[in-house]
């Protein structure tokens, strides 16, 4: 995987799982659903990229899947991934989500 700062590190499915579990904490998303999401995301990334996956693409793929699975978990993940700095950024993301 290629990090934002250009460093290379091994792809770790476990990191995707941890992010999903945190985003889905206390949400009606089962461990089976999380397992399925991890598998789907990993498969899509492997099919899309021959060698190294940009870290940015991993985060985008996780958000894409979470948005369909659970909107609250999506906003939680997006707030960390996009590093929301204030409530206005939360409101903007929720408005975008509501518009679709």
N, C-alpha and C positions, 0 to 999 in steps of 0.2 A: 504494500500500500504506500502511496506517496502522500505524505502529510503536507499541510499548508505551507510549512516552512521549507519544503523540498526534501526533508529527510525521508528515508525509506524504512519501513518496518513490516514485519510479516502480517498478513491479513489474519484477523482473529474473530471467528464467529462469536466467541464468548463476549466480546465487547459490544456487538450488536444486541445480544441477549440482555446484557446488563442495562443498556440504554432503554430497551423496550420494557424491561421489568420495572425500572424506575418510573418511566412515563405512565405505565399502566397500573401503578400501585393504587390500591383501593378503587379500581375501576372494574367494571364487569367484563374483564378480559381474562380468560383462563390460561393456564400454563400451556395447554394444548394449542390455543390460538397463538401464543407467543412462539412456541416451537414451529408452528406452521409459517408464521411471518419470517422467522429467522431463515428457515429453509427456502422460502420464496425469494427473499431478498438476496441471499447468497447465490442461489441458482441464477437469478437475473444478472447479478454482477459478473458471475463467471462467464455467462453467455455474451455479455456486452464487452468485456475486456479480456483480451488474450493474456496479458501479463499482469501488470500492476494496475491497481484500481486507485484513482485519486480519492483521498479521504472525503473530499467534498461530495463525490458521487455516492458514497456510502450514506452520508447524512441525508442527502436528498432522497435517496431510495427509501430509507427508513421513514422519512416524513410522508412520502407518497403513500406508503402502505398504512401508516398509522392514521392518516387522514380518512381513509376508507373504513378503518376498523373502529376507531373511537376518537371523536373530535376533541374531547378533553385531553386525552393522552397525546394527541397530535400537538395541541397548543403547548402542553408541558414540554414535550421534546423540542419543539420549535423554539421555545423561549430560551432554552439552554443552548441549542445548536446555533441559533442566530444571535445569541447573547443580547437579548432584550435588555435595555437599560432603564426603561420607565414604563409606567402603566399605559402610556400612549401607544407604545409599540404592541402591547397586548391587545388593546382595543382595535388597532389597525388590522392585526392578524385575524381577530375574531370577525371583524367586518368583512374581510376578504373571504373568510370561511363561510360566512352567512350568505354572501352574494352568489355562491356557487351551488 
